Amino acid sequence: MTFFDTKLINKATVEEMVFTYQQTVIEIDVAYAGLKAAEKKLESVFGDGSFSTLTREYYNHDRAAEEVKEKIKRSAWRGLLDMLEIRKLLSVRRAREIDNQLEDPANLPEIELGAIYEMFSTLVGSSGEFAREAVFEVYEFLRPRAKSYAAHYKTNQKHARVEIGKKVIITRMVEPYYAGYRVYYSHEQDLIALDKVFFMLDGKGIPDGYSSPLVDAINTVGKVSNAGETEYFKFKLYMNSNLHLEFRRMDLVKKLNAVAGGMNLKPGAVDE
């Protein structure tokens, strides 16, 4: 099961990014060594501590240099992952795991061409598994949990146990914004994942950009109205923060149910 566009890495761009990063690391080491030598020279004449720099007031130069390199290492990995569009291959959970890993440079491999190509090759090879994860994640996101605040809504309740139906109500997804509505920032990734999965199920690959047509439509239409639609969804927005979604392509909902629901589904339960 492969939904992802596994186009080749732009090697020229990757090589340029890696080369620039590695040269910058060398320049940082040289710069801090120069600063350290300059201070020692001044202190040999003016006395110890007379010319401490801001960094040396709290750290030694070697540690200060390491902290700077750790920060640029995190930033460089983020830039590489964004350029390679790695997050398009991942479920929301796996993307968050990577983001957490980026916060700890000690767990990040060195930025070298071989390591990057190996990582990309591994991820592409696992794209089918990631696709199934993404579909199941969206399936679970759309189904009300047994203890969910949304479970009492009749729209959800009808298909709560075995499948996604034609309409769902998703709680706490939008917020009042000036005179309209917008998607809660903390929930944007869930709706982006939903859009991504429907594009994949439709065989169109993943849309470009960091957002998605559904998020963009809600944030745009929400400025003037509480209802709108995209290629795959009709939506209504409510002051209680609920998002009402109606699926325009039940053939894709059927695929979603089949992939994620498996043997829990009742044959023919989803109406076309």
Buried (B, 14 or more C-beta within 10 A) or exposed (E): EEBBEEEEBEEEEBEEBBEEBBEBBEEBBEEBEEBBEEBEEEBEEEEEEEBEEEBBEEEEBEEBBBEBBBEBBBEBBEBBBEEBEBBBBBBBEBBEEBEEEBEEBEEBEEBEBEEBEEBBEEBBEBBEBBBBBBBBBBBEBBBBEEEEEBBEBEBBBEBBEBBBBBBBBBBBBBBEEEEBBBBBEEBBBBBBBBBBBBBBBBEEBBBEEEBBBBBBBBBEBBEEEBEBBBBBBBBBBBEEBBBBBBBBBBEBBBBBBBBBBEEEBEEEEBEE
